[in-house]
């Protein structure tokens, strides 16, 4: 990983990503992942070891050294504050975040002007899912020292977790401006650009990050890789990347949302629902997410839950034809035909070239006895999508209403068969 001034600042990344990034400072003389050599480890005073021990294997030794230094006394307030901060960083490495926060609070009470402690505490807050508290800490750190790239990145990370992507991009841009070798911040910029639909910019920023650290374990890089896998039909690889991203950044709603979408394409409705609900719990409230959640609920037969989700989506975007036809289907399944028909008709007016909407409209209109309108809707569906038309014709044949040639064409024979089927309430599906 990049070795530069970022690692002369607090270990934000360890707190944010649950991986130890102190390793970039290894000199080669370290033993068992420590930044100190064997002789120093045996002869250094506890306060020196408390400040110097680094690495994924050193957290326990560092805590012991800091305990000894704190108990020994004799340090001025600033030195004691640093000992508490170093011990807090070690607790973060061990995922003992409550203990870490207690130490960071003690450090701040002794040295209220410590920007480094604020960044460490912000990282711990972020790992606990307290994004608002994390933003507060990172912002205060930047008022004390506006050059800390790690604080800019951390604040951007927290804002992205809350779905505030424009402000997150601003922070990631500032981080790379102060530290052009900050790979994680470049991946953050790529993630936000992709989320906002600017794919060219996303590819460019992803390339910047990859050139610096092609194996970066930042969740933003992993989410982008997962989405690329999903777009190319590689569901297994997509799930693996989303899972890795969530192990590192368990409070990123985008990862739950993306993984839920993969589960949905695989037909795993229960898993999709769990991920979509978690994304919403983490603050990713938007109409498309509620629509996707409703589709999965409908798949498992939870009509009431699906209708609530579709209605929430429509409250935010009432002219979305996909939301309208989904809500209409949910109401049709529940037997609320008088409410289903107007929603389906409105969806068809908004998106008249959508064969699936026309077919669903036909099914709903047939249910309320509007035979002529139902047949007309089915005819439109067949004219718009020959493959769907062929499936409808095959269903007609199975139900004893042969449409003539099975060619996906709405000719007179097909029209007559549709009318006979509708009048006899045969199960002419819309899918």
HELIX and SHEET records of a PDB file:
HELIX    1   1 UNK A    5  UNK A    8  5                                   4    
HELIX    2   2 UNK A   12  UNK A   17  1                                   6    
HELIX    3   3 UNK A   22  UNK A   25  5                                   4    
HELIX    4   4 UNK A   38  UNK A   43  1                                   6    
HELIX    5   5 UNK A   46  UNK A   52  1                                   7    
HELIX    6   6 UNK A   59  UNK A   72  1                                  14    
HELIX    7   7 UNK A   77  UNK A   93  1                                  17    
HELIX    8   8 UNK A   97  UNK A  110  1                                  14    
HELIX    9   9 UNK A  115  UNK A  127  1                                  13    
HELIX   10  10 UNK A  131  UNK A  144  1                                  14    
HELIX   11  11 UNK A  149  UNK A  161  1                                  13    
HELIX   12  12 UNK A  165  UNK A  178  1                                  14    
HELIX   13  13 UNK A  183  UNK A  195  1                                  13    
HELIX   14  14 UNK A  199  UNK A  212  1                                  14    
HELIX   15  15 UNK A  219  UNK A  231  1                                  13    
HELIX   16  16 UNK A  235  UNK A  248  1                                  14    
HELIX   17  17 UNK A  253  UNK A  265  1                                  13    
HELIX   18  18 UNK A  269  UNK A  281  1                                  13    
HELIX   19  19 UNK A  287  UNK A  299  1                                  13    
HELIX   20  20 UNK A  303  UNK A  316  1                                  14    
HELIX   21  21 UNK A  321  UNK A  333  1                                  13    
HELIX   22  22 UNK A  337  UNK A  350  1                                  14    
HELIX   23  23 UNK A  355  UNK A  367  1                                  13    
HELIX   24  24 UNK A  371  UNK A  384  1                                  14    
HELIX   25  25 UNK A  386  UNK A  398  1                                  13    
HELIX   26  26 UNK A  412  UNK A  423  1                                  12    
END                                                                             
